[in-house]
Structures are given as C-alpha cells and as structure tokens.
C-alpha cells in the first residue's frame, strides 16, 4: 500500500528554484517520513479489514523528558477518525503564532503497529513552516498557540486538507489503522521572519534591493546592470549565525527576477511565508552561492543561465538561457545527518 500523506512535506508543488529531479538523501528524509511507513504496509496487509477507531490520546503513554528521544507505549492498532493533540509538558518560551517557522525535534510512530518511523533525536532538527499549504493542517493547528520549550503529542488521522492544497484523497482513506500517525514534537525555537544582519554597502553594479518599513523585500531593480559572466554573491546584510554547509537544509525568504528586465517570476515574500529546502535539491547557482553564507544574512545572487535553468528554461516564467537575480534571506540552516561510520574490520580468527 502506498499513501501520499506527506505530513512534514510541503503540500504544494516545489517552487521554480527547486530541481525537478526526484528528492533523495538524508537531508530530505524528514520530509517523507510517512511515505516510507505506508509503503511498508503498516496495516499488516492480510485481510484488508480496517480496524475500528480505538482510544484517544490518553491511551498513549509517553516516557522521556524534553530534549530526550521519547518512548511511546500504546495498544495497537491505534486509530483516530479525527486528528487530535495534547501538551505533554509546557515550556516557558514565547507563544507560537500562525505563519511562524518553528525548529523542532520529532519522533514519528505508526499507529498501526507502534513502530518508530523516524526520529530527529540524535540526528538533525528540522524547521517546520506553520502555514497551511506548506505543512499539513493538523500539525499547524496543533502547534499554533503552544509555547517554545513544550513537548506536544499529535495524532494525525487520514483527513483531507480543507484549504484545497490536496485535491486527491489518500488511497488508504477510510482505514484509520493504516493512516493514523503519531508525532511527539519538541518545540525548540522560532526562526526569524527576515534577515537581521549588519548592513553592508554593496559595490556598484549590484542590483538594488527595495524593502518596506518592516524590512521585507518588495522588489529588485536591475536597470542598467550588465549581467556578469559568472556567479556573483553580494551580501546586503551580514549575519553572524551558523554557516550554510553543502547538503544543509535551509530556511529562506527569497525573490527571483529575470536579469534582462527585472520581471519577477517567484517570491516567498509575496506568499507571506518562508520556505525550507534541502540545498542539494536547488539549482547549481544556489548551491554554490549559499554555501558559506551565515544565517542572518541577506545576499544578492547574480546567477548565469548555465547555473540556473540553462537552455531549457522553466516555462512559462523563465525563458531559455535566462540570467537570473535572486535576493535571499538565510533564516536557518540544519546540517544533514552524518553518515554512519564504517564498521571496523573484524578481528582476525585465532590461529589453530
């Protein structure tokens, strides 16, 4: 059985800055947690009878303190007809608001058989945008209003989003035992809404960035700018946070325009929400241009066509052989999990 719940994955198609190749690798594992679980036929497979919805969140025992990987105990199969959540321990940090991007640690468990589907504890936290259309509504509803430092238990039933983000029903809809997924989420911090670094005077020949009173980017002026032959990265604000590494997953705000005429083809600011991407899934100009940039920075990337979309372009918004200009706020970066160490060579057998 397969399912397209995608509970920690954006529900809408990727933006034009994302390659259209299939996503893979450890940095993107958290974005497809539930897909792998349902692909393994967590319902048990035999007979095909849907289990009756059983119990509530009070039937799930969660052991472990905030910051530690939790252990969940409950009778299986556990199923809910409607998603539900409860606060396991309340933190004393700021309240989380709709539209925030929150850094979390998580453990995800199958309601069907109690198996752990994935966990970030001991690995890498992720940043989750609390925006319907980017994150499943059940998680948005569960976390908005919680406070940082809290641990939250969420059970996500096989409901359909109500915002039109997904038109097709899950193949397993109507089988709660197969699709009820249980999350334990530790709420670590809210990602800043915009870059907050120190202003840097850009050199002549750099596209001019305009902002509103809040500091959000409202436009990019490329008039009179001759596109450079190679990639040029120019800081506008210099942050002092963690540095983006190759393979990191980055949370960003961005605007992209055509270098030839300044026509905007994409903007997360226009959508009102930052976006999180595995860096390895982005165009080469972003991979090269963002590596080494500190969190809190705002940079202008002048990207030649060969490091963007090349001869094919990205119809209908980006023509063939188009040079591009991006303004990017780097809000957060999460390192990809380290590969496991190579096993040591076995000891030689004792001689006889």
C-alpha positions as CSV (number, residue, x, y, z in Angstrom):
1,X,0.0,0.0,0.0
2,X,1.2,3.5,-0.7
3,X,0.0,6.8,0.7
4,X,0.6,10.4,0.0
5,X,0.1,11.9,3.5
6,X,3.4,13.8,3.3
7,X,2.8,15.2,6.8
8,X,6.1,17.0,7.1
9,X,6.3,17.7,3.4
10,X,5.1,20.8,1.6
11,X,1.6,20.1,0.2
12,X,2.1,22.4,-2.8
13,X,4.5,21.9,-5.7
14,X,8.0,23.0,-5.2
15,X,8.9,26.5,-6.3
16,X,10.9,27.1,-9.6
17,X,14.2,27.2,-7.7
18,X,13.9,23.5,-7.0
19,X,15.2,21.0,-9.4
20,X,12.5,18.7,-10.9
21,X,14.6,15.6,-10.2
22,X,13.5,13.2,-7.5
23,X,14.5,14.2,-4.0
24,X,16.7,11.9,-2.1
25,X,19.3,11.7,0.7
26,X,19.3,12.1,4.4
27,X,18.7,15.8,4.5
28,X,15.2,15.2,2.9
29,X,14.3,12.1,5.0
30,X,12.2,14.1,7.4
31,X,10.1,15.4,4.5
32,X,8.9,12.0,3.6
33,X,8.6,10.2,6.9
34,X,5.1,8.8,6.4
35,X,5.6,7.8,2.8
36,X,8.1,5.1,3.7
37,X,5.9,3.8,6.6
38,X,2.8,3.3,4.5
39,X,4.9,1.9,1.7
40,X,5.8,-0.9,4.1
41,X,2.1,-1.8,4.5
42,X,2.0,-0.8,8.2
43,X,-1.6,-2.0,8.4
44,X,-0.5,-5.6,8.4
45,X,-1.7,-6.3,4.9
46,X,-3.7,-9.5,5.4
47,X,-7.4,-9.5,5.2
48,X,-7.7,-5.8,4.3
49,X,-10.2,-5.1,7.1
50,X,-10.0,-1.6,8.6
51,X,-9.6,-1.6,12.3
52,X,-12.3,0.2,14.3
53,X,-11.1,3.5,15.6
54,X,-9.9,2.9,19.2
55,X,-9.0,5.0,22.1
56,X,-7.8,8.6,22.5
57,X,-4.6,10.3,23.2
58,X,-4.9,9.4,26.9
59,X,-4.3,5.8,25.8
60,X,-0.7,6.7,24.7
61,X,2.0,6.7,27.4
62,X,5.0,8.8,26.5
63,X,8.2,8.5,28.6
64,X,11.2,10.8,28.4
65,X,11.9,14.4,29.1
66,X,12.0,17.3,26.7
67,X,15.2,17.0,24.7
68,X,15.3,13.2,25.0
69,X,14.1,10.7,22.5
70,X,10.7,9.6,23.7
71,X,9.3,6.1,24.2
72,X,5.7,5.6,23.3
73,X,3.6,2.7,24.6
74,X,0.0,2.0,23.5
75,X,-2.2,-0.8,22.3
76,X,-2.2,-1.4,18.6
77,X,-3.7,-0.7,16.3
78,X,-4.3,2.8,17.5
79,X,-6.6,4.8,15.2
80,X,-8.5,8.1,15.3
81,X,-11.2,9.3,12.9
82,X,-10.1,13.0,13.6
83,X,-6.7,14.4,14.3
84,X,-6.0,15.4,17.9
85,X,-3.2,16.8,20.1
86,X,-2.3,17.4,23.7
87,X,0.5,19.2,25.5
88,X,2.8,16.7,27.3
89,X,4.9,19.3,29.0
90,X,4.6,23.1,28.7
91,X,7.6,25.3,28.0
92,X,8.0,28.9,29.2
93,X,9.1,30.3,25.9
94,X,7.3,32.6,23.6
95,X,3.9,31.6,22.1
96,X,4.0,30.2,18.6
97,X,1.9,32.1,16.0
98,X,0.2,31.1,12.8
99,X,2.8,31.6,10.0
100,X,5.8,31.1,12.2
101,X,8.6,28.7,11.1
102,X,9.5,26.5,14.1
103,X,12.6,24.4,14.7
104,X,11.6,21.1,16.1
105,X,12.9,17.7,17.2
106,X,10.5,14.9,16.5
107,X,9.7,11.2,16.8
108,X,7.1,9.7,14.4
109,X,5.4,6.4,15.2
110,X,2.9,4.2,13.3
111,X,-0.5,3.9,15.0
112,X,-0.9,0.6,13.2
113,X,1.9,-1.4,14.9
114,X,3.7,1.1,17.2
115,X,6.9,1.0,15.2
116,X,9.1,4.1,15.0
117,X,9.1,5.6,11.5
118,X,11.7,8.2,12.0
119,X,13.3,10.5,14.7
120,X,15.5,13.5,14.7
121,X,16.8,12.9,18.2
122,X,20.5,12.2,18.0
123,X,20.4,13.5,14.4
124,X,19.2,16.8,12.9
125,X,16.3,19.0,13.9
126,X,14.1,20.4,11.2
127,X,12.3,23.7,10.6
128,X,8.6,23.4,10.1
129,X,6.6,26.3,8.5
130,X,3.3,26.6,10.2
131,X,1.5,27.6,7.1
132,X,-1.4,25.6,5.6
133,X,-0.4,24.7,2.1
134,X,3.2,24.0,3.2
135,X,2.5,21.8,6.3
136,X,-0.4,19.5,6.9
137,X,-3.2,21.5,8.6
138,X,-3.4,19.1,11.6
139,X,0.2,19.9,12.6
140,X,-0.4,23.6,12.0
141,X,-3.5,23.5,14.2
142,X,-1.7,21.5,16.9
143,X,1.3,23.8,17.3
144,X,-0.1,27.3,16.8
145,X,-0.6,28.7,20.4
146,X,1.9,26.3,22.0
147,X,5.0,27.8,23.7
148,X,8.6,27.2,22.9
149,X,10.1,24.5,25.2
150,X,6.9,22.5,25.1
151,X,6.6,18.8,24.1
152,X,3.4,18.1,22.2
153,X,1.7,14.8,21.2
154,X,-0.1,14.8,17.9
155,X,-2.1,12.0,16.3
156,X,-2.8,12.8,12.6
157,X,-5.8,10.9,11.2
158,X,-6.4,10.4,7.4
159,X,-8.2,13.6,7.0
160,X,-8.2,15.6,3.8
161,X,-6.8,19.2,3.9
162,X,-9.5,21.8,4.0
163,X,-7.6,24.5,2.2
164,X,-7.6,22.9,-1.3
165,X,-3.9,22.1,-1.1
166,X,-4.5,18.5,-2.0
167,X,-7.4,17.5,-4.3
168,X,-6.9,13.7,-4.4
169,X,-7.9,11.6,-1.4
170,X,-5.4,9.3,0.2
171,X,-5.5,5.7,-1.3
172,X,-6.0,4.5,2.3
173,X,-8.7,6.9,3.3
174,X,-11.3,5.2,5.4
175,X,-8.7,2.9,7.0
176,X,-7.7,4.8,10.2
177,X,-5.4,2.0,11.4
178,X,-3.3,2.3,8.3
179,X,-3.0,6.1,8.3
180,X,-3.1,7.4,11.9
181,X,0.4,8.6,12.5
182,X,1.6,9.7,15.9
183,X,4.1,12.6,16.5
184,X,6.0,13.7,19.6
185,X,7.3,17.2,18.9
186,X,9.8,19.2,21.0
187,X,9.4,22.9,20.1
188,X,12.9,24.5,20.1
189,X,12.8,27.9,18.6
190,X,11.0,30.2,16.2
191,X,13.0,31.0,13.0
192,X,13.3,34.8,12.4
193,X,11.0,36.3,9.9
194,X,13.7,38.1,8.0
195,X,17.5,38.6,7.9
196,X,18.8,40.6,10.8
197,X,22.5,41.1,10.0
198,X,24.5,44.2,9.8
199,X,24.0,46.4,6.7
200,X,26.7,46.1,4.0
201,X,27.3,48.7,1.3
202,X,27.1,46.7,-2.0
203,X,29.6,47.6,-4.8
204,X,28.5,49.5,-7.9
205,X,26.9,47.3,-10.5
206,X,24.9,45.3,-7.9
207,X,21.1,45.1,-8.4
208,X,19.3,47.4,-5.9
209,X,17.0,45.8,-3.3
210,X,14.0,47.7,-2.1
211,X,12.2,46.9,1.2
212,X,9.2,48.0,3.1
213,X,9.2,49.5,6.6
214,X,9.4,46.1,8.2
215,X,12.4,45.2,6.2
216,X,10.8,42.7,3.9
217,X,11.9,42.7,0.3
218,X,9.5,44.3,-2.1
219,X,11.5,44.4,-5.3
220,X,14.8,44.2,-7.2
221,X,15.9,46.9,-9.6
222,X,18.2,45.6,-12.4
223,X,18.1,48.7,-14.6
224,X,21.4,49.4,-16.2
225,X,23.0,46.3,-14.6
226,X,25.1,44.2,-17.0
227,X,24.8,40.5,-16.0
228,X,28.2,39.1,-15.1
229,X,29.7,36.1,-16.8
230,X,29.9,34.0,-13.7
231,X,28.1,33.7,-10.4
232,X,28.3,36.7,-8.1
233,X,27.3,36.7,-4.5
234,X,26.9,40.1,-2.8
235,X,25.9,40.5,0.9
236,X,23.4,43.2,1.7
237,X,23.1,42.2,5.3
238,X,25.9,40.2,7.0
239,X,24.6,37.8,9.6
240,X,26.7,36.1,12.3
241,X,24.8,32.8,12.7
242,X,25.7,29.3,11.6
243,X,27.2,29.0,8.2
244,X,25.4,27.1,5.5
245,X,27.2,23.9,4.5
246,X,26.9,21.7,1.4
247,X,23.9,19.4,1.8
248,X,22.3,21.5,4.6
249,X,18.6,22.1,4.7
250,X,18.0,25.9,4.6
251,X,15.0,28.1,5.6
252,X,14.9,31.2,3.5
253,X,12.9,34.1,2.1
254,X,13.6,34.9,-1.5
255,X,12.6,36.8,-4.6
256,X,13.7,35.9,-8.1
257,X,13.7,38.2,-11.1
258,X,15.0,38.0,-14.7
259,X,18.3,39.8,-15.1
260,X,17.3,41.1,-18.5
261,X,14.2,43.1,-17.5
262,X,13.6,42.7,-13.7
263,X,10.4,40.8,-14.2
264,X,9.6,38.9,-11.0
265,X,9.0,35.2,-11.5
266,X,8.8,34.0,-7.9
267,X,8.8,35.4,-4.4
268,X,8.2,33.8,-1.0
269,X,7.7,37.3,0.4
270,X,4.7,37.7,-1.9
271,X,3.3,34.4,-0.4
272,X,3.9,35.6,3.1
273,X,5.8,32.6,4.4
274,X,9.4,31.5,4.4
275,X,10.3,28.2,2.7
276,X,12.5,25.3,3.7
277,X,14.6,23.4,1.0
278,X,17.4,20.8,1.1
279,X,20.2,22.8,-0.6
280,X,21.2,19.8,-2.7
281,X,17.8,20.0,-4.5
282,X,18.3,23.5,-5.7
283,X,19.8,25.0,-8.9
284,X,23.6,25.0,-9.0
285,X,23.7,28.8,-8.6
286,X,22.0,28.4,-5.2
287,X,24.1,25.5,-4.1
288,X,27.3,27.4,-4.9
289,X,26.1,30.8,-3.8
290,X,24.6,29.9,-0.5
291,X,27.3,27.6,0.8
292,X,29.3,29.5,3.3
293,X,26.7,32.2,3.9
294,X,25.9,32.9,7.6
295,X,22.4,32.7,9.0
296,X,21.0,36.2,9.4
297,X,22.5,37.3,6.0
298,X,20.7,38.8,3.0
299,X,22.5,38.2,-0.2
300,X,22.0,39.0,-3.9
301,X,22.8,36.2,-6.2
302,X,23.5,37.0,-9.9
303,X,23.2,33.6,-11.5
304,X,24.2,32.9,-15.1
305,X,21.9,30.7,-17.2
306,X,24.3,27.7,-17.1
307,X,24.0,27.7,-13.2
308,X,20.2,28.3,-13.4
309,X,17.9,26.6,-15.9
310,X,20.1,26.7,-18.9
311,X,18.8,26.1,-22.4
312,X,15.5,24.6,-21.3
313,X,14.5,27.4,-19.0
314,X,11.5,26.9,-16.7
315,X,8.4,27.7,-18.8
316,X,6.3,29.7,-18.6
317,X,8.1,32.1,-16.3
318,X,11.8,31.6,-17.1
319,X,12.8,31.6,-20.8
320,X,15.7,29.6,-22.2
321,X,19.2,30.9,-21.5
322,X,18.0,33.4,-18.9
323,X,20.3,35.0,-16.5
324,X,18.7,35.4,-13.1
325,X,18.9,37.6,-10.0
326,X,17.8,36.4,-6.5
327,X,17.6,38.2,-3.2
328,X,17.8,35.6,-0.4
329,X,17.4,35.9,3.4
330,X,19.1,33.0,5.1
331,X,17.0,32.4,8.2
332,X,18.1,29.0,9.4
333,X,20.3,26.1,8.3
334,X,20.2,22.5,9.5
335,X,23.1,20.2,8.8
336,X,22.5,16.9,7.1
337,X,22.8,13.9,9.3
338,X,26.3,12.4,9.4
339,X,26.7,9.2,7.5
340,X,27.3,6.2,9.9
341,X,30.9,5.3,10.5
342,X,32.3,2.5,8.5
343,X,32.3,-0.7,10.5
344,X,35.7,-1.7,11.8
345,X,37.4,-4.7,10.3
346,X,36.7,-7.9,12.1
347,X,39.4,-9.3,14.3
348,X,41.5,-12.0,12.7
349,X,40.5,-15.5,13.7
350,X,42.8,-17.1,16.2
351,X,45.3,-19.4,14.7
352,X,44.9,-23.0,15.4
